């Protein structure tokens, strides 16, 4: 059961990382324009997704112990 859960957590972390990359890419066209507030919020969301990815990876590693 633990190995299955660990594998599922790893896959989920990979998906979260892909979404994080997509979210970060959305900020690029808005840089230097009138939407600095939007860019700041997008980067905040990107950081939250990075944190979620790391936590999922940590949970997977803890199950493998």
Residue pairs with C-beta under 8 A, 6 or more apart in sequence:
2 63
2 64
3 63
3 64
5 60
5 63
6 60
6 61
6 63
6 64
7 60
9 56
9 57
9 59
9 60
9 63
10 56
10 57
10 60
12 56
13 53
13 54
13 56
13 57
13 60
16 49
16 52
16 53
16 56
17 49
17 50
17 53
19 49
20 46
20 49
20 50
20 53
23 42
23 45
23 46
23 49
24 42
24 43
24 46
26 42
27 38
27 39
27 42
27 43
27 46
30 38
30 39
30 42
31 39
